[in-house]
């Protein structure tokens, strides 16, 4: 009769917990980055309005244009990063 190590049964559940946690983290990455992209102001005047609404300070149209491009590029880079890490983890799992 073989004795089983007490750790051997826990390894399967630990791996399942890591997989579940990883899947939840990836889903949250997709949800958060997509929500930010959807809620992003669609024009520089909207950026100026959001800044005025949330901070109480007004900004010029030139600053709003710069901020709009910065936010847009940041959101797209975040989505590219999330898509790349998801694709890499999918390829590794095969």
MDTraj code that builds the backbone (N, CA, C; nanometers):
import mdtraj as md
import numpy as np

residues = "UNK UNK UNK UNK UNK UNK UNK UNK UNK UNK UNK UNK UNK UNK UNK UNK UNK UNK UNK UNK UNK UNK UNK UNK UNK UNK UNK UNK UNK UNK UNK UNK UNK UNK UNK UNK UNK UNK UNK UNK UNK UNK UNK UNK UNK UNK UNK UNK UNK UNK UNK UNK UNK UNK UNK UNK UNK UNK UNK UNK UNK UNK UNK UNK UNK UNK UNK UNK UNK UNK UNK UNK UNK UNK UNK UNK UNK UNK UNK UNK UNK UNK UNK UNK UNK UNK UNK UNK UNK UNK UNK UNK UNK UNK".split()
xyz = np.array([
    [0.0822, -0.1175, 0.0000],
    [0.0000, 0.0000, 0.0000],
    [0.0869, 0.1242, 0.0000],
    [0.0612, 0.2129, -0.0940],
    [0.1396, 0.3351, -0.1043],
    [0.0771, 0.4447, -0.0205],
    [0.1630, 0.5183, 0.0425],
    [0.1138, 0.6347, 0.1154],
    [0.1179, 0.7545, 0.0222],
    [0.0106, 0.8269, 0.0226],
    [0.0070, 0.9486, -0.0589],
    [0.0528, 1.0657, 0.0258],
    [0.1236, 1.1483, -0.0366],
    [0.1672, 1.2694, 0.0318],
    [0.0471, 1.3624, 0.0495],
    [0.0413, 1.4288, 0.1614],
    [-0.0721, 1.5177, 0.1863],
    [-0.0714, 1.6379, 0.0926],
    [0.0413, 1.6665, 0.0344],
    [0.0505, 1.7810, -0.0551],
    [0.0013, 1.7491, -0.1961],
    [0.0024, 1.6229, -0.2318],
    [-0.0337, 1.5875, -0.3698],
    [-0.1786, 1.6211, -0.4018],
    [-0.2679, 1.6068, -0.3061],
    [-0.4075, 1.6405, -0.3332],
    [-0.4293, 1.7911, -0.3379],
    [-0.3454, 1.8656, -0.2685],
    [-0.3597, 2.0111, -0.2672],
    [-0.3040, 2.0758, -0.3928],
    [-0.2153, 2.0076, -0.4628],
    [-0.1563, 2.0663, -0.5824],
    [-0.2593, 2.0877, -0.6914],
    [-0.3509, 1.9946, -0.7080],
    [-0.4545, 2.0098, -0.8092],
    [-0.5446, 2.1274, -0.7810],
    [-0.5826, 2.1456, -0.6559],
    [-0.6696, 2.2579, -0.6216],
    [-0.5951, 2.3902, -0.6309],
    [-0.4661, 2.3906, -0.5995],
    [-0.3880, 2.5145, -0.6111],
    [-0.3749, 2.5559, -0.7568],
    [-0.3530, 2.4584, -0.8443],
    [-0.3425, 2.4892, -0.9869],
    [-0.4764, 2.5379, -1.0403],
    [-0.5853, 2.4774, -0.9931],
    [-0.7184, 2.5219, -1.0367],
    [-0.7468, 2.6631, -0.9877],
    [-0.7047, 2.6951, -0.8655],
    [-0.7237, 2.8303, -0.8124],
    [-0.6456, 2.9323, -0.8932],
    [-0.5220, 2.8971, -0.9313],
    [-0.4425, 2.9889, -1.0126],
    [-0.5048, 3.0092, -1.1491],
    [-0.5554, 2.9037, -1.2079],
    [-0.6195, 2.9132, -1.3387],
    [-0.7452, 2.9986, -1.3303],
    [-0.8236, 2.9760, -1.2263],
    [-0.9457, 3.0536, -1.2072],
    [-0.9125, 3.2015, -1.1834],
    [-0.8121, 3.2267, -1.1004],
    [-0.7710, 3.3637, -1.0728],
    [-0.7189, 3.4313, -1.1991],
    [-0.6427, 3.3572, -1.2774],
    [-0.5904, 3.4119, -1.4027],
    [-0.7035, 3.4446, -1.5001],
    [-0.8027, 3.3574, -1.5080],
    [-0.9159, 3.3816, -1.5980],
    [-0.9963, 3.5030, -1.5521],
    [-1.0157, 3.5158, -1.4219],
    [-1.0888, 3.6313, -1.3688],
    [-1.0114, 3.7593, -1.3964],
    [-0.8791, 3.7553, -1.3762],
    [-0.7965, 3.8736, -1.4011],
    [-0.8004, 3.9148, -1.5478],
    [-0.7949, 3.8174, -1.6382],
    [-0.8017, 3.8494, -1.7806],
    [-0.9377, 3.9072, -1.8179],
    [-1.0424, 3.8512, -1.7614],
    [-1.1762, 3.9039, -1.7899],
    [-1.1900, 4.0463, -1.7386],
    [-1.1393, 4.0725, -1.6197],
    [-1.1447, 4.2085, -1.5657],
    [-1.0622, 4.3055, -1.6491],
    [-0.9475, 4.2597, -1.6986],
    [-0.8671, 4.3456, -1.7866],
    [-0.9467, 4.3860, -1.9097],
    [-1.0144, 4.2897, -1.9718],
    [-1.0957, 4.3185, -2.0905],
    [-1.2106, 4.4122, -2.0561],
    [-1.2792, 4.3854, -1.9467],
    [-1.3962, 4.4655, -1.9098],
    [-1.3575, 4.6083, -1.8778],
    [-1.2532, 4.6263, -1.7975],
    [-1.2128, 4.7610, -1.7568],
    [-1.1623, 4.8414, -1.8763],
    [-1.0746, 4.7830, -1.9568],
    [-1.0209, 4.8584, -2.0705],
    [-1.1299, 4.8891, -2.1734],
    [-1.2217, 4.7974, -2.1940],
    [-1.3323, 4.8233, -2.2878],
    [-1.4279, 4.9290, -2.2340],
    [-1.4546, 4.9259, -2.1042],
    [-1.5425, 5.0265, -2.0434],
    [-1.4806, 5.1651, -2.0515],
    [-1.3510, 5.1744, -2.0291],
    [-1.2829, 5.3042, -2.0399],
    [-1.2890, 5.3541, -2.1838],
    [-1.2670, 5.2647, -2.2789],
    [-1.2735, 5.3050, -2.4194],
    [-1.4150, 5.3491, -2.4572],
    [-1.5161, 5.2809, -2.4052],
    [-1.6544, 5.3177, -2.4362],
    [-1.6934, 5.4496, -2.3696],
    [-1.6435, 5.4741, -2.2479],
    [-1.6782, 5.5961, -2.1752],
    [-1.5901, 5.7151, -2.2136],
    [-1.4888, 5.6884, -2.2949],
    [-1.3976, 5.7950, -2.3345],
    [-1.4719, 5.9019, -2.4143],
    [-1.4434, 6.0275, -2.3844],
    [-1.5062, 6.1349, -2.4621],
    [-1.4699, 6.1212, -2.6099],
    [-1.5669, 6.1436, -2.6946],
    [-1.5466, 6.1212, -2.8376],
    [-1.4943, 6.2437, -2.9126],
    [-1.4906, 6.3595, -2.8483],
    [-1.4376, 6.4790, -2.9135],
    [-1.3625, 6.5636, -2.8103],
    [-1.2726, 6.6509, -2.8547],
    [-1.1964, 6.7339, -2.7607],
    [-1.2847, 6.8259, -2.6749],
    [-1.3958, 6.8707, -2.7289],
    [-1.4843, 6.9545, -2.6476],
    [-1.5457, 6.8742, -2.5336],
    [-1.5718, 6.7473, -2.5582],
    [-1.6228, 6.6614, -2.4515],
    [-1.5169, 6.6405, -2.3438],
    [-1.3903, 6.6310, -2.3854],
    [-1.2816, 6.6198, -2.2874],
    [-1.2798, 6.7430, -2.1979],
    [-1.2917, 6.8599, -2.2590],
    [-1.2926, 6.9838, -2.1814],
    [-1.4119, 6.9853, -2.0853],
    [-1.5256, 6.9362, -2.1322],
    [-1.6444, 6.9316, -2.0458],
    [-1.6254, 6.8327, -1.9312],
    [-1.5657, 6.7161, -1.9581],
    [-1.5400, 6.6185, -1.8523],
    [-1.4453, 6.6769, -1.7480],
    [-1.3393, 6.7431, -1.7942],
    [-1.2436, 6.8029, -1.7004],
    [-1.3127, 6.9081, -1.6156],
    [-1.3925, 6.9917, -1.6768],
    [-1.4640, 7.0953, -1.6023],
    [-1.5644, 7.0329, -1.5053],
    [-1.6284, 6.9265, -1.5465],
    [-1.7284, 6.8613, -1.4627],
    [-1.6656, 6.7949, -1.3408],
    [-1.5556, 6.7235, -1.3615],
    [-1.4969, 6.6457, -1.2529],
    [-1.3979, 6.7239, -1.1676],
    [-1.3371, 6.8298, -1.2195],
    [-1.2385, 6.9036, -1.1411],
    [-1.2817, 7.0452, -1.1079],
    [-1.3693, 7.1014, -1.1864],
    [-1.4092, 7.2401, -1.1640],
    [-1.3198, 7.3394, -1.2365],
    [-1.2194, 7.2911, -1.3056],
    [-1.1276, 7.3776, -1.3805],
    [-1.1557, 7.3651, -1.5293],
    [-1.1477, 7.4754, -1.5994],
    [-1.1637, 7.4732, -1.7434],
    [-1.0293, 7.4615, -1.8118],
    [-1.0259, 7.3981, -1.9296],
    [-0.9025, 7.3880, -2.0074],
    [-0.9310, 7.4394, -2.1480],
    [-0.8243, 7.4779, -2.2148],
    [-0.8397, 7.5300, -2.3502],
    [-0.8625, 7.4154, -2.4491],
    [-0.9056, 7.4513, -2.5693],
    [-0.9308, 7.3512, -2.6725],
    [-0.8012, 7.2821, -2.7147],
    [-0.6893, 7.3554, -2.7171],
    [-0.5610, 7.2949, -2.7551],
    [-0.5198, 7.1877, -2.6545],
    [-0.5366, 7.2164, -2.5272],
    [-0.5036, 7.1180, -2.4238],
    [-0.6008, 7.0004, -2.4309],
    [-0.7266, 7.0282, -2.4592],
    [-0.8263, 6.9221, -2.4703],
    [-0.7950, 6.8298, -2.5882],
    [-0.7482, 6.8867, -2.6997],
    [-0.7104, 6.8037, -2.8149],
    [-0.5945, 6.7118, -2.7794],
    [-0.4944, 6.7667, -2.7106],
    [-0.3798, 6.6862, -2.6694],
    [-0.4245, 6.5766, -2.5731],
    [-0.5064, 6.6108, -2.4760],
    [-0.5543, 6.5128, -2.3786],
    [-0.6383, 6.4050, -2.4463],
    [-0.7187, 6.4441, -2.5443],
    [-0.8028, 6.3485, -2.6156],
    [-0.7176, 6.2452, -2.6888],
    [-0.6136, 6.2907, -2.7565],
    [-0.5242, 6.1979, -2.8250],
    [-0.4508, 6.1089, -2.7255],
    [-0.4072, 6.1657, -2.6159],
    [-0.3364, 6.0891, -2.5136],
    [-0.4256, 5.9794, -2.4561],
    [-0.5486, 6.0131, -2.4237],
    [-0.6421, 5.9143, -2.3682],
    [-0.6749, 5.8078, -2.4717],
    [-0.6978, 5.8477, -2.5942],
    [-0.7293, 5.7511, -2.6993],
    [-0.6163, 5.6530, -2.7259],
    [-0.4958, 5.7039, -2.7373],
    [-0.3795, 5.6173, -2.7610],
    [-0.3561, 5.5272, -2.6403],
    [-0.3730, 5.5796, -2.5208],
    [-0.3557, 5.4981, -2.3999],
    [-0.4566, 5.3836, -2.3957],
    [-0.5807, 5.4113, -2.4292],
    [-0.6833, 5.3062, -2.4306],
    [-0.6522, 5.2004, -2.5356],
    [-0.6123, 5.2427, -2.6518],
    [-0.5807, 5.1466, -2.7574],
    [-0.4589, 5.0619, -2.7219],
    [-0.3575, 5.1244, -2.6622],
    [-0.2406, 5.0482, -2.6196],
    [-0.2767, 4.9474, -2.5116],
    [-0.3658, 4.9852, -2.4216],
    [-0.4106, 4.8928, -2.3181],
    [-0.4841, 4.7745, -2.3794],
    [-0.5702, 4.8008, -2.4759],
    [-0.6418, 4.6916, -2.5423],
    [-0.5466, 4.6005, -2.6203],
    [-0.4467, 4.6571, -2.6845],
    [-0.3478, 4.5766, -2.7567],
    [-0.2694, 4.4898, -2.6582],
    [-0.2329, 4.5471, -2.5445],
    [-0.1609, 4.4709, -2.4424],
    [-0.2451, 4.3550, -2.3909],
    [-0.3701, 4.3808, -2.3590],
    [-0.4581, 4.2761, -2.3082],
    [-0.4792, 4.1678, -2.4138],
    [-0.4994, 4.2078, -2.5387],
    [-0.5182, 4.1098, -2.6461],
    [-0.3924, 4.0256, -2.6659],
    [-0.2767, 4.0882, -2.6581],
    [-0.1504, 4.0156, -2.6763],
    [-0.1273, 3.9166, -2.5636],
    [-0.1464, 3.9593, -2.4398],
    [-0.1257, 3.8672, -2.3280],
    [-0.2267, 3.7534, -2.3300],
    [-0.3491, 3.7818, -2.3718],
    [-0.4492, 3.6758, -2.3833],
    [-0.4102, 3.5773, -2.4933],
    [-0.3652, 3.6271, -2.6063],
    [-0.3235, 3.5393, -2.7163],
    [-0.2027, 3.4551, -2.6765],
    [-0.1080, 3.5146, -2.6089],
    [0.0110, 3.4403, -2.5661],
    [-0.0256, 3.3300, -2.4685],
    [-0.1121, 3.3621, -2.3707],
    [-0.1515, 3.2594, -2.2737],
    [-0.2338, 3.1493, -2.3404],
    [-0.3138, 3.1855, -2.4415],
    [-0.3905, 3.0841, -2.5156],
    [-0.2970, 2.9933, -2.5936],
    [-0.1961, 3.0495, -2.6576],
    [-0.1007, 2.9704, -2.7359],
    [-0.0205, 2.8792, -2.6434],
    [0.0185, 2.9291, -2.5261],
    [0.0931, 2.8461, -2.4313],
    [0.0100, 2.7314, -2.3779],
    [-0.1198, 2.7517, -2.3672],
    [-0.2060, 2.6464, -2.3139],
    [-0.2284, 2.5328, -2.4129],
    [-0.1999, 2.5580, -2.5415],
    [-0.2163, 2.4520, -2.6423],
    [-0.1026, 2.3580, -2.6319],
])
top = md.Topology()
chain = top.add_chain()
for i, resn in enumerate(residues, 1):
    res = top.add_residue(resn, chain, resSeq=i)
    for name in ("N", "CA", "C"):
        top.add_atom(name, md.element.get_by_symbol(name[0]), res)
traj = md.Trajectory(xyz[None], top)
